[in-house]
Amino acid sequence: ELDWWDARLTYAGATRRSLADELARSDEWVGARVDELYTDVLGRPADPDGRAYWVGRIRAGLSLQQLGVNFYGSAEYVAGSGSTDGYVRRLYQAILHREADPGGLAYWIGRLSGAGARPADVANGFYQSVESRTDRVGDLYQLVLGRAADPAGLAFWVNQLLRSDDVALAADLASSDEFLLRS
């Protein structure tokens, strides 16, 4: 594979970005993200059919954010929370990595109890929050570049994740001059 990509980059006009995109959307990389969600969110390994289903959905255009929302809003995750209060508290811990503040807890419980929001709507609210996007950008900088995000990069990508997805960020970082120089 290395020789094939080297030839594509050297002779066929492929770019570092096209290489990074292909790798970031590969069954292997996507499958690893699906496996992580099964383990982190549902507390169990992926069953083969479920894994294949979600890998296929991502390959067909579902974003990692949408996948996360599906897992955090799933009946399995909600049932494991025990109550509406427990569900919201679990989202705070799992997505924002902190305890629920009283005002936020009351807001989200009210959304689920009286405003007709579905668990997936609430999970989406958490997942798309500035706090969550900031964490995800920071995690990808560490994973791909091995360093903390600089303030300008952090601000840019936190905003971009409203229109883009984590895979695009990973591909951009992996195709950057900085990543090439580290290689």
Residue pairs with C-beta under 8 A, 6 or more apart in sequence:
5 14
5 19
8 14
8 19
9 15
9 16
9 19
15 175
16 174
16 175
16 180
17 171
17 172
17 175
19 175
20 170
20 171
20 172
20 174
20 175
21 171
21 175
23 29
23 171
23 174
24 167
24 170
24 171
24 174
25 58
25 59
25 167
27 55
27 59
30 55
30 58
30 59
31 51
31 55
33 58
33 64
33 67
34 46
34 51
34 54
34 55
34 58
34 67
35 45
35 46
35 51
37 54
37 67
37 68
37 71
38 44
38 45
38 46
38 50
38 51
38 71
39 45
40 94
41 68
41 71
41 72
41 74
41 77
41 94
42 71
42 74
42 76
42 77
42 80
43 80
46 54
54 62
54 67
57 67
58 64
58 67
63 165
63 166
63 167
64 165
64 166
64 167
65 127
65 128
65 161
65 165
65 166
68 95
68 123
68 127
69 120
69 123
69 124
69 127
70 120
71 77
72 91
72 94
72 95
72 119
72 120
72 123
72 126
72 127
73 118
73 119
73 120
73 121
73 122
73 123
73 124
74 119
77 87
77 90
77 119
78 87
78 119
80 90
81 87
81 89
81 90
84 109
84 112
84 113
85 105
85 109
87 112
87 119
87 122
88 100
88 105
88 108
88 109
88 112
88 122
89 99
89 100
89 105
91 108
91 122
91 123
91 126
92 98
92 99
92 100
92 104
92 105
92 126
93 99
95 123
95 126
95 127
95 129
95 132
96 126
96 129
96 131
96 132
96 135
97 135
108 122
108 125
111 117
111 121
111 122
111 125
112 119
112 122
126 132
128 162
130 158
133 157
133 158
133 161
133 162
134 154
134 158
136 161
136 166
136 169
137 149
137 153
137 154
137 157
137 158
137 161
137 169
138 148
138 149
138 154
140 157
140 166
140 169
140 170
140 173
141 147
141 148
141 149
141 153
141 154
141 173
142 148
143 170
144 170
144 173
144 174
144 179
145 173
145 176
145 178
145 179
145 182
146 182
149 157
157 169
160 168
160 169
161 169
173 179
